[in-house]
Amino acid sequence: MRGTNGTLKTVVLAMHIQQIRYFLALCDELSFTRAARRCGVSQPSLTGCIRRLEIEIRGQLFARKPSVSVTYLGKAVMPHFRRIARDVEKAFLLARALSSDSAKQTLDER
């Protein structure tokens, strides 16, 4: 699990937040169609994104037959991906609140 320059950090940075969001939706829904609908994308887009994530981490996250289920690897990374998703959301909300406060402060200074 090393990046092109040999660091784990490169691999982690290569994983997009979108991939994590799709992964978590599929974990919850256990259906590519329902997960895609929940994420507001087409099923082929979600499927491709999940497949690219599996290629990047070099392991299968979901068994696809006879029905979708989360693999051992998927279950192992799920809590970490959930934490990342929560932290990203918190950071976004904080940044939005602070930028709003900053805008107000700038207007008050005029």
C-alpha positions, 0 to 999 in steps of 0.5 A: 500500500505504497504510493508512487513515491513510496509513501502511504500518505500518497495512497491516502491522498489519492482516495477521494472523499467521493469514493469514501462517500460512495463506499459508505452508501453502499455499505448502508444500502447493500445495493449499487442501485440504491446507493447510487440513488442516495448519492445522486449519481448513476449506478455505473458511475458509482460502480466504477468509483467503487472499483477504482477504490478497490484497485487503489487499496488492492483488495475487494471491499464488496462481494457481489454475488449472489447479493452485495455484502461487505467483505472482511476488508470492507468491514475493517476499513469502514469505521476509518472511512466513517471517521474520515467522512465525519471529520471532513463534514465537521471541517467543512461546517467549521470553515463555513461558519468561520468564513461567515463570521469573517465576512461579518467582521470585515463588514463591521470594520468598514 
